[in-house]
Amino acid sequence: MSARGERRWGPPLAGVALWQLVASTNWGHARSIATPVSVLREGVDGARDGTLALDAGCTLARVLAGVSLATLLGTGVAFALGARPGLWRVAEPSVDFLRSIPPVLVYPLLLLAFGYNDIARVAAVAFGACGAVLLPVATALARAPTERRDIARLAGLRGRDELRLLRVPEALPALCTGVRLA
């Protein structure tokens, strides 16, 4: 093996060796830390009997449902807040604070609210992804040049026409970025 190959595989192999060492101590046994060999064995068994693919598919479905829900909710709230720059300036610190809360900390509250089921899991994903959509879209709408809004009003754009011709084009790049991050 070349020196370059040793550098590439050195840290992962050292990590696995440390994992094996910790798992085989009394401390690791007391905390039920699985060994790398047992994890690999379970992965192979799961791949053979199909449970690994089934579990991965269920997880992927939950993630897609949560991100879809976050995109819908985040976009709706972003359009409501971002269309009024003054309101967005007031709400932005609170939204940013909520976005910074890890979903793992909210998950116990969601378990209490929805019970131990997929709804709580999807809600946790949606909570984590909603801020990634809401913040950039609302900021893009709030920072839209006032001249464009004035021209739209002078042209008689109201309601759906204003939304379709002014707001959506302003928010679309930020929405694509937010969905990608979510």
Disulfide bonds with the S-S distance in Angstrom:
none
